[in-house]
Amino acid sequence: MREKVHRPLLLPGTGPNSDAVNAGATAGVSSSAPLPYALVDVSADGGFGTLFGATGHALVAGVELLFAIRTPDGSATTTGLLQIPKGFDPRNPCLVAVASSGSRGVYGALPTAGEWGLRHDCAVVHSDKGTGTGLFDADRGRGVRIDGILADVDDPLIAFAPPRTAIERLKENRPHSVLFKHASSGLNVEAHWGEYLLQAIDAAFQLLNREYPHAGQPLTPQNTLVIASGISNGGGAVLRALERDRAGWIDGAVVSEPNVMVAEPARGLAVEAGGRTYERVGASLYDYTTEHLLLQPCALLAEAELSVPVRNAVGAVRGNLKQWCKDLGELGVLTRTRLIDQAQEARRALLESGILPDALQIGHLNVMASVWTAIAAGYASAYARLAPDEFPCGISFSATDASGVPRMLTDEELARAFSDGSGVVPTAGVSLVAPDATGQPRAANQGGAALAACLRSLHTGRSAGSGRAPDSALTADSASVAQRLAAGEREIGMTGRLPARPVIILQGRADALIPVNHGSRAYYAVTQRNDNPHSQVRYYEVEHGQHFDAFLALPDLARRYVPLQPNLLHAMDLMAAHLRSGSDLPPSQVVRSRPRGITDGKIAPLSPQNIGAVLDRPGTDAITFAGHTLHVP
């Protein structure tokens, strides 16, 4: 895309006293743009360049405008990005509104629905939904602006700046600390994700009308096709935006593997699938994350007997996993004493909490990559609105040396953080840090059973081994954090009450990060129980899909799973055709995919037959809802 630079300029934002700041264009010059492709498998055999991605490495020409939306009190800056492809037609306009997945920066949805929009000549407005890299280095007292430039705390375009008093306390009490906006802003931004996406849509129309002053009539949501889309946290942001879109700005939505929070409205619902009825559905992200964090390292020893990917992965760390099982026994979390019995007990507990065996088969990926520790620590801070110098279970963030001792970020590491960082630690050379047995901060990316039990207790309100009263009560400080965390979770609750707009929800059955029973199945069931006669929600569950398409570059996984990205693009095609021509959306169903397998000793190239198809008449593969139960073939 062609670079077009504007002088910094204030635009009226959505909501009282909010400002949208156009900080100039960065496309083609920003090193952050390629990073999101880490979300997909970019190998040719994996379908990149044929079934999805840049076909023939074709580029898209156009204009890119970067902007910020400040909260009324000036305490936070949400980043937005408007991309206008050269083929955009203001006489037949379309806008795709996307939100970044995870805690990523504003380019986070570019390779998914963002690319679909550009290649269909739609303008694309991106929102980082109030997360983004948002890094702040306490040692230097400097943070990252929305365009990646390092800045002081008083720069109006800085993505996140903590109070100066908190910075001084950090430097004294936890030297070399690094902060990230999602965890450390004290805003519980997830409660505002939908609001931020709607604000980005509003800013997009202001900028489009500035770019096309002679379009004949002002561009508005009423005369423009608007499709919202996102994956994972981005998908949750889209659904949150729809739940509050009373003005009718969004015409339709496509989301994949959304992070949703329907613990309350899902009460009393059940899922019937695979010959089993699941009565625990709709658990919160923090609930199932800390349960996995606590139990899955031990459960992997039982899973290794069933799953080839797990068996190949756990060999080098088997000793650590054995110690984890032993520690869980000593904490009273597990009741069995023999190692294999403890591992099976931990695995059984995860299954009983609504996790599918399909998801457990690749659970080692989350354990080895410190995913559960990262989410538990970061989201505990976010939900509880902890101050930058309040550490959940003693966890803070810092670069560390080879022995795990905190150190100052190098100049190069800090300069690269905008493009290298994912917004959640560990990332970009920054590690999770917690006190060791001597009380000294040390790298703790993998954590340990005691640390996991502490993070879990912030959800349950009880210490590990709670059956061993009276020592099950939390300390006063931990109890306070647990109460604040619970209040934060209530703030992010969703209703599942959507306006009469078409919505497609996708998810892979083997999703090991956002379990289907607590994610898409739960949210779809809630929408159906709401008994809206005008409901246009569809749920397509991909039989061999999992959460991270990028992992399919690994041969062990490539021959067992299929990517979700081609299904997302097809769902976008279905949605666009429905909105433009009125074609029917196929009913909810299981998409029967077919793993690639091995041909002549090599992983076979991905083909459309592997991906599966959404059928107009799914027959026995239809997903149905009756009474209080969702039936999934």
Secondary structure, DSSP 8 states (H G I E B T S, - for coil): -B------EEEE-SSTT-EEEEEE--TTT-TTTTGGGGGS---TTTTBTTTBS-GGG----EEEEEEEEE-TTSS-EEEEEEEEETT--TTS-EEEEEE-STT--TTTTIIIIIHHHHHTT-EEEEE-TT-S--EEETTTTEEEBTTS-EEETT-TTBS----HHHHHHHHHHSTTBEEEHHHHSSS-GGGGHHHHHHHHHHHHHHHHHHH-TTSSS---TTTSEEEEEEETHHHHHHHHHHHT-TT----EEEEES-----TTTTTT-EEEETTEEE------HHHHHHHHHHHHHHHHHHHTTT-HHHHHHHGGGHHHHHHHHHHHHHHTS----SHHHHHHHHHHHHHHTT--HHHHTTTHHHHHTTHHHHHHHHHHHHHTT--TT--GGG-EEEEE-TTS-EE---HHHHHHHHHH--SSSSBTTBEEEEE-TTS-EEE-SS--HHHHHHHHHHHHSS-SSTTSTTTTS--HHHHHHHHHHHHHHHHT-------SS-EEEEEETT-SSS-TTTTHHHHHHHHHHTT-TT--EEEEEETTB-S-GGGGGSHHHHTT-B-SHHHHHHHHHHHHHHHHH------SEEE------EETTEE----HHHH----SS-GGGB-EEETTEEEE-
